[in-house]
Amino acid sequence: MTQPFEVHIALRYLFARRKQAFISVISLVSTLGVIVGVMALVLALALMTGMQRELRNRILGATAHLFVWKHGGISDYQAEAAKLRTVPGVTGAAPAVIGKALISSERGEAFITLKGIDPALERSVTDIAGAMKSGTLDALADDPGDGPPGIVIGADLAQTLGVVEGDEVTVLTPQGNLTPMGVYPRSRRARVVGRFSLGLYEFDSAYGLVSLPLARRMLDRTEVDVIELRIDDIYRAGAVSAAIPAALGNSYFSQTWAELNRALFQALWLEKMAISITIGLIVMVAALNIVASLVLLVMEKSPDIAILKTMGASSRSIMAVFMLQGLVIGAVGTFIGASMGYAVATVLDRYQLIRVPMDVYQIAYVPFVIEGPDLAVVVAMALVICFVATIYPSRQAARLEPVDALRFG
């Protein structure tokens, strides 16, 4: 296949040994700049995407996808859960009673979120049953007889309290008993029957699970607070939420996981955009080097340009020659940078090389996830920037008059 002469000339100018070695150095620096910029951008996007996905998965493992309330309260949660499971897209429903409490042991104390659950139904809406490090959720439903009732706590909370399975703790709730001395906070002894670790510090350090009847007594609730739902597609949570009042009546209202965590994920998205724009400036700096190298090349090759024009080469062909040189630099740098970024991100994620404190970042290591659209956007953006950088020097080369080039070349 015959190679177009513009491509032949462009490659010859790019790779042939030149009188001015400085121009070759600038071209090499331009290529390295594109490589570093693209690689850094791929890693930054992979990091932010990984953080978003990891936090989302862990939050959805610890909580339900949809929370449903009912005007007038939920008195018969079994019947309400059965009705909600008939809504298309709903795969699980479980009741919950939620309140605040102070938990203490001989070695420590902490404020916690006390959650009353039905162990048989809870496993259908959260992943806590599969995250148990010791004990089981079913132990909450066991009759303790004359002993204290059971409580399941997070692994980090257990470490704070200095307790293990079988130890007793004291749970104090603000809902109290009326006495001649005033309202006295309600206190209850409980036995630790299990520990869970969801990998999310917010839950592992501040949640305690008890049976539904015990939570209702301690928090002075006559009815269930909320019905938690799990759906087959988390991105359809909004549609399922809107379908619940239409299917079951306007007395029901709900809130999705995305609405509850909107501030967190919007902050992560803004951070992702800010980092991408900042690191994208590296590619622009490399593009300026491409401009400089092509301008110097045009000055060096002005006699050659004059000869090509006298032999019949059009201004468009001359412009294409120098544009192709810039695009080759950009394409090589983009391909190598994207490949290196993908390889480094894969290694960092697979072997979990970057560890972070869980109490600060909510996760144990920095995940890197590369999505196809993100990678495509990076590659396309880098190529467009490099192409734009070739326009000015290429137009200058095309406008060069043969007489002037031969006179001053």
Secondary structure, DSSP 8 states (H G I E B T S, - for coil): ----HHHHHHHHHHHS--S-HHHHHHHHHHHHHHHHHHHHHHHHHHHHHHHHHHHHHHHHHHS-SEEEEETT-BS-HHHHHHHHTTSTTEEEEEEEEEEEEEEE-SS-EEEEEEEEE-HHHHTTT-STGGGEEEE-GGGGGS--TTS--EEEEEHHHHHHHT--TT-EEEEEEEEEEEETTEEEEEEEEEEEEEEE--S-HHHHTTEEEEEHHHHHHHTT-SSB-EEEEEES-GGGHHHHHHHHHHHH-TTEEEEEHHHHTHHHHHHHHHHHHHHHHHHHHHHHHHHHHHHHHHHHHHHHTHHHHHHHHHTT--HHHHHHHHHHHHHHHHHHHHHHHHHHHHHHHHHHHHTT--B--HHHHSSSB------HHHHHHHHHHHHHHHHHHHHHHHHHHHH--HHHHHHH-
